[in-house]
Amino acid sequence: MTTTMTLRLDDETNDRLSNLAGATDRSKSYLAMQALKLFLENNEWQVQEIKQAVAEADSAGPDQFVDNNTVMAWMETWGTDDESQPPS
């Protein structure tokens, strides 16, 4: 099953797509579909990995993370004569 979708392209993008379609003997629709599939492949896994990492962090014990204020206070000492050791 397929679904029709309308896209608004600026003139430059449309010209580039038309040129590539002509050079590759492919339709603009085919190239747009391939580009969309690649975009989805490149982004879906990242979203899934982020969700998984957040779930793992949410279920982790309090000794596995250092709170933001402690980290920020440590980072404020970077490059000073009183640079402190990383928090644990």
SEKOLDO-676439 format. One record per residue: residue in three letters; z, y, x of N, C-alpha, C in turn. Coordinates in pm, 1 decimal, always signed. Example, Ala and Ser with C-alpha at 12.3 -4.5 7.8 and 13.67 -1.06 7.14 Angstrom:
# SEKOLDO-676439
ala/+780.0/-569.0/+1319.0/+780.0/-450.0/+1230.0/+780.0/-330.0/+1320.0
ser/+708.0/-225.0/+1285.0/+714.0/-106.0/+1367.0/+787.0/+3.0/+1290.0
//
This chain:
# SEKOLDO-676439
met/+0.0/-117.8/+83.4/+0.0/+0.0/+0.0/+0.0/+124.6/+88.1
thr/-72.3/+224.1/+49.9/-74.0/+350.3/+122.3/-41.8/+463.7/+27.7
thr/+1.7/+574.9/+85.0/+32.4/+694.9/+9.4/-39.6/+811.9/+74.0
thr/-91.4/+900.3/-7.5/-158.6/+1019.1/+43.9/-56.0/+1129.8/+62.1
met/-69.0/+1200.7/+174.3/+21.2/+1310.3/+205.5/-63.3/+1426.0/+257.8
thr/-29.7/+1546.1/+218.4/-102.9/+1664.1/+263.7/-23.2/+1732.7/+373.0
leu/-91.6/+1773.1/+479.9/-27.7/+1845.7/+589.7/-92.9/+1982.3/+603.6
arg/-14.4/+2081.7/+631.9/-67.7/+2213.8/+663.3/-68.4/+2226.8/+815.1
leu/-185.6/+2246.7/+870.2/-200.7/+2259.3/+1014.5/-241.1/+2401.5/+1049.5
asp/-182.4/+2453.8/+1154.9/-230.2/+2582.5/+1202.7/-369.2/+2561.9/+1263.8
asp/-441.7/+2670.3/+1281.5/-580.6/+2660.4/+1327.0/-593.3/+2590.1/+1462.1
glu/-503.7/+2621.7/+1554.3/-511.9/+2561.1/+1688.2/-492.1/+2409.9/+1680.6
thr/-391.1/+2365.9/+1605.8/-365.0/+2222.1/+1593.6/-481.6/+2152.5/+1524.5
asn/-534.3/+2213.2/+1422.0/-648.6/+2155.1/+1351.6/-769.4/+2143.0/+1444.6
asp/-795.3/+2246.8/+1524.2/-907.6/+2241.3/+1618.6/-886.9/+2131.1/+1722.2
arg/-766.6/+2121.6/+1772.9/-738.2/+2018.5/+1872.9/-754.6/+1879.2/+1813.0
leu/-704.0/+1861.5/+1691.6/-716.5/+1732.9/+1624.7/-862.6/+1699.3/+1597.5
ser/-938.4/+1797.3/+1552.8/-1081.6/+1776.1/+1527.9/-1155.0/+1738.9/+1656.1
asn/-1124.1/+1807.6/+1764.1/-1188.3/+1778.2/+1892.5/-1155.2/+1636.9/+1940.1
leu/-1029.5/+1598.7/+1926.7/-989.7/+1464.9/+1969.6/-1053.0/+1358.7/+1881.6
ala/-1060.3/+1385.5/+1752.1/-1123.3/+1290.4/+1660.3/-1269.5/+1270.0/+1698.3
gly/-1338.6/+1377.6/+1728.6/-1478.2/+1365.9/+1768.7/-1495.5/+1293.3/+1900.4
ala/-1408.2/+1321.9/+1993.9/-1418.5/+1260.5/+2126.6/-1386.0/+1111.8/+2124.5
thr/-1301.9/+1069.4/+2032.3/-1259.1/+928.7/+2027.2/-1327.7/+850.7/+1915.9
asp/-1413.9/+918.6/+1840.2/-1482.9/+857.1/+1727.3/-1383.4/+797.4/+1627.5
arg/-1276.2/+870.1/+1605.8/-1173.3/+833.0/+1508.1/-1161.1/+944.8/+1407.0
ser/-1106.9/+915.8/+1290.7/-1085.7/+1020.5/+1191.1/-958.8/+1098.6/+1224.0
lys/-952.2/+1220.5/+1172.9/-831.0/+1300.0/+1190.8/-712.6/+1230.6/+1123.4
ser/-737.0/+1166.2/+1010.6/-630.0/+1094.3/+941.1/-574.9/+980.8/+1026.5
tyr/-665.3/+907.0/+1090.5/-622.3/+796.5/+1176.3/-535.7/+849.0/+1290.1
leu/-582.1/+955.4/+1355.4/-505.8/+1010.5/+1468.2/-370.2/+1064.6/+1421.8
ala/-367.8/+1130.2/+1305.7/-241.1/+1182.0/+1254.8/-144.4/+1067.9/+1224.5
met/-196.2/+957.9/+1167.4/-112.0/+842.0/+1137.6/-56.0/+781.4/+1266.6
gln/-140.2/+769.4/+1368.9/-93.7/+715.3/+1496.1/+13.4/+804.9/+1557.7
ala/-6.6/+935.2/+1549.6/+91.3/+1029.6/+1603.6/+223.6/+1019.9/+1528.0
leu/+215.7/+1006.7/+1396.6/+337.4/+995.0/+1315.7/+411.9/+866.2/+1346.8
lys/+339.1/+756.7/+1360.3/+403.5/+629.3/+1395.7/+474.1/+639.2/+1529.8
leu/+408.3/+700.9/+1627.9/+469.2/+716.1/+1760.1/+593.5/+803.9/+1752.6
phe/+585.5/+911.9/+1675.7/+700.9/+999.5/+1658.4/+818.9/+922.5/+1599.7
leu/+792.1/+843.4/+1495.8/+898.4/+765.5/+1433.1/+958.6/+664.6/+1530.5
glu/+874.5/+595.8/+1604.6/+924.4/+498.7/+1703.0/+1012.4/+566.8/+1806.7
asn/+973.3/+686.1/+1849.1/+1047.9/+758.0/+1952.4/+1178.9/+816.7/+1902.4
asn/+1191.2/+836.1/+1773.3/+1310.8/+902.0/+1720.2/+1403.5/+811.7/+1642.3
glu/+1352.8/+711.2/+1574.6/+1440.1/+624.6/+1494.3/+1543.3/+552.6/+1579.4
trp/+1503.1/+503.1/+1695.8/+1598.1/+429.6/+1779.1/+1709.1/+522.0/+1827.3
gln/+1675.6/+649.7/+1853.7/+1778.0/+742.9/+1899.6/+1882.8/+766.5/+1791.2
val/+1836.5/+785.4/+1669.1/+1929.1/+806.7/+1557.8/+2018.8/+684.2/+1541.2
gln/+1960.4/+565.3/+1548.3/+2038.5/+441.9/+1534.7/+2141.6/+428.7/+1647.0
glu/+2100.1/+458.3/+1769.3/+2193.1/+450.2/+1882.2/+2306.9/+550.8/+1868.0
ile/+2276.9/+670.1/+1820.8/+2381.0/+771.4/+1801.4/+2479.5/+725.5/+1694.5
lys/+2428.0/+673.2/+1583.8/+2516.9/+623.0/+1477.6/+2606.0/+511.6/+1529.9
gln/+2548.8/+421.8/+1610.2/+2626.9/+311.7/+1665.4/+2733.5/+363.8/+1760.8
ala/+2698.0/+460.4/+1844.7/+2794.4/+516.2/+1939.7/+2908.8/+587.7/+1867.2
val/+2876.4/+659.9/+1761.8/+2979.8/+728.7/+1684.4/+3073.5/+626.8/+1619.5
ala/+3016.9/+520.2/+1566.4/+3100.1/+415.8/+1505.2/+3191.2/+351.9/+1609.8
glu/+3138.9/+325.7/+1728.3/+3221.1/+268.7/+1835.8/+3330.8/+365.7/+1877.0
ala/+3296.4/+493.2/+1887.1/+3396.8/+592.9/+1925.2/+3504.5/+605.5/+1817.9
asp/+3462.7/+601.3/+1691.9/+3559.3/+611.2/+1582.6/+3656.6/+493.5/+1580.8
ser/+3611.4/+377.3/+1626.4/+3697.5/+259.1/+1624.2/+3772.1/+238.4/+1756.8
ala/+3748.1/+322.9/+1854.4/+3812.4/+308.6/+1985.4/+3957.4/+354.6/+1979.7
gly/+4034.2/+304.0/+2071.6/+4174.0/+343.5/+2081.4/+4187.4/+481.9/+2140.6
pro/+4301.6/+547.1/+2116.5/+4321.4/+683.9/+2164.5/+4323.4/+695.5/+2316.4
asp/+4346.9/+585.2/+2386.3/+4350.9/+589.5/+2532.7/+4211.9/+581.4/+2595.0
gln/+4108.4/+567.2/+2514.6/+3973.7/+555.0/+2567.9/+3900.7/+688.3/+2578.4
phe/+3957.5/+793.3/+2521.2/+3893.2/+924.0/+2523.3/+3993.6/+1029.8/+2562.5
val/+3942.4/+1137.4/+2619.6/+4024.8/+1252.7/+2654.5/+3986.2/+1363.9/+2558.2
asp/+4084.7/+1433.7/+2502.2/+4054.0/+1536.7/+2403.4/+3980.5/+1654.8/+2467.2
asn/+3907.5/+1725.0/+2384.7/+3821.3/+1834.0/+2429.5/+3898.0/+1942.9/+2503.9
asn/+4014.0/+1982.2/+2455.7/+4090.4/+2088.9/+2520.8/+4129.8/+2051.0/+2663.4
thr/+4165.7/+1925.9/+2683.3/+4202.3/+1879.7/+2817.3/+4081.2/+1882.7/+2910.0
val/+3967.6/+1837.1/+2861.3/+3845.3/+1838.4/+2942.5/+3804.7/+1981.1/+2975.8
met/+3808.7/+2069.5/+2876.9/+3770.3/+2208.7/+2899.5/+3863.2/+2276.5/+3000.7
ala/+3993.0/+2248.5/+2990.7/+4088.3/+2305.7/+3086.1/+4057.5/+2255.7/+3226.3
trp/+4023.2/+2128.1/+3240.0/+3987.1/+2071.7/+3370.3/+3860.4/+2138.1/+3423.0
met/+3759.7/+2154.9/+3336.5/+3633.5/+2214.1/+3380.3/+3651.3/+2359.5/+3424.2
glu/+3745.8/+2429.0/+3365.9/+3772.3/+2567.9/+3404.4/+3818.4/+2577.6/+3549.6
thr/+3870.4/+2468.5/+3603.9/+3918.0/+2471.9/+3742.4/+3806.1/+2442.8/+3842.9
trp/+3690.8/+2399.5/+3794.6/+3580.9/+2365.6/+3884.9/+3540.8/+2487.6/+3968.1
gly/+3522.6/+2464.8/+4095.8/+3477.6/+2570.0/+4185.2/+3585.5/+2668.0/+4225.5
thr/+3709.2/+2641.8/+4186.9/+3819.7/+2730.1/+4225.3/+3900.6/+2663.0/+4335.5
asp/+3990.0/+2739.8/+4396.3/+4078.1/+2683.5/+4499.1/+4177.8/+2585.5/+4439.2
asp/+4199.9/+2594.7/+4308.8/+4295.7/+2508.0/+4241.0/+4227.0/+2401.5/+4155.0
glu/+4109.4/+2354.2/+4200.1/+4036.8/+2255.4/+4121.8/+4122.2/+2131.5/+4103.2
ser/+4136.0/+2089.8/+3978.5/+4223.5/+1976.0/+3949.2/+4143.8/+1846.2/+3940.8
gln/+4215.5/+1736.2/+3942.2/+4155.7/+1605.2/+3932.7/+4109.0/+1580.9/+3788.5
pro/+4009.5/+1494.9/+3770.4/+3963.4/+1465.7/+3634.1/+4077.3/+1409.2/+3550.2
pro/+4081.0/+1445.1/+3423.6/+4184.6/+1388.8/+3336.6/+4164.5/+1238.8/+3316.0
ser/+4271.7/+1170.7/+3288.7/+4260.1/+1026.6/+3264.4/+4321.1/+990.4/+3132.5
//
